[in-house]
């Protein structure tokens, strides 16, 4: 069977899955046979110390052995080794339904580059997903993914997903851990690939060992990854808030102190506003540097429209701050001249805190 004739590769990353691997392989093979799809079942083994490799070969799967450790490393090697035009990947713990891949194939055949499964829409068997994952981890990280990258997927981390092999290879995905799942979705969105989502189910897995996923460690890595790929939310938007707060404080106290509920806000508060303004400007500059570096390293795609927007934002911000600085300087000079260029401290005006 030539590579060009294979339409679908069903890819399973594997690390000590001897209890459930044969079940998953046979379900995948049955799906291919029942739907007359020319395909293969590929097991990407990541250093199993049990009988997983033996079982995979015995049940008719093609096996590759990946020395580099990690969920992402196993999947990345598997995608490169796949012979199918399309790849549907899923864990080999018998939690995903390899008998029902029609929604994925239908979407892939219609032109989607990436098809995500939605376990919340398709149905999660009681006990199949830990409480923290179901009600906090997945919903929060999926919400952040939609917010940061305008991705419509409701289940950002579903392990059952299908994609056009060439489209995903073109992204040059490089993470090796569990965050590989996030990288695939984020990079697909940033590169404007067509992303679809279909319902799928999640069942209680058939293994007796503990899962490979570490709730807090892997959740933190996913969050850090999402923030790394969005300098706007990590730097630019907080910078705008700091700048706005700083300008508000400065302009509010420029003529006289303000008393609220018996609390007087004067020179030290004014100085805090100045620090907030400087912090915001520094964060904006760092954000731009991070974004430029990410584009240079190929982590973010080059976007002329976005680049133009950033340049316009910095130009406008620089112009406004320059004009504001000149006006404040002349105001200080005017107020100082009103004192016959005497002791400025007695006026309780701008900058007097430095004389205390």
Secondary structure, DSSP 8 states (H G I E B T S, - for coil): --GGG--EEEEEEESS-TTTHHHHHHHHHHHHHHTT--EEEEEEES--SSSHHHHHHHTT-EEEE--S-SHHHHHHHHHHH--SSEEEE--SSS-S-TT--HHHHHHHHTT-SEEEEEHHHH-B-TTSS-HHIIIIIHHHHHHHHHHHH----S-TT-S-EEEEHHHHHTT-----STTHHHHHHHHHHHTT--EEEEE--B-----SS--S--HHHHHHHHHHHHHHT-HIIIIIHHHHHHHHHHHHHHHHSSSS-EEETTEEE-HHHHHHHHHHHHHHHHHHHHHHHHHHHHHHTTSS---HHHHHHHHHHHHHHHHHHHHHHHHHHHHHHHHHHHTTT--GGGGT-TTGGGG-
